[in-house]
């Protein structure tokens, strides 16, 4: 079983959630809920892995916070 981190953002214009797996080209999708987004990302990942192991362009390390002001 593979485990992937993914980033979730909300489109301010539509309210739709947008998710992407950092470093994996084409691994992005959207959904109205986290559950729908995750289901859609699973489908996308399944398609990407159909032809073998895709190559990551980078390695996700985490998020950092910066304060200003």
Protein Blocks (a to p, Z undefined) as FASTA:
>chain_A
ZZddddddddfklopacdddehiahiacddfbfklmmmmmmmmmmmmmmnoccddfbdcf
bdcdddeZZ
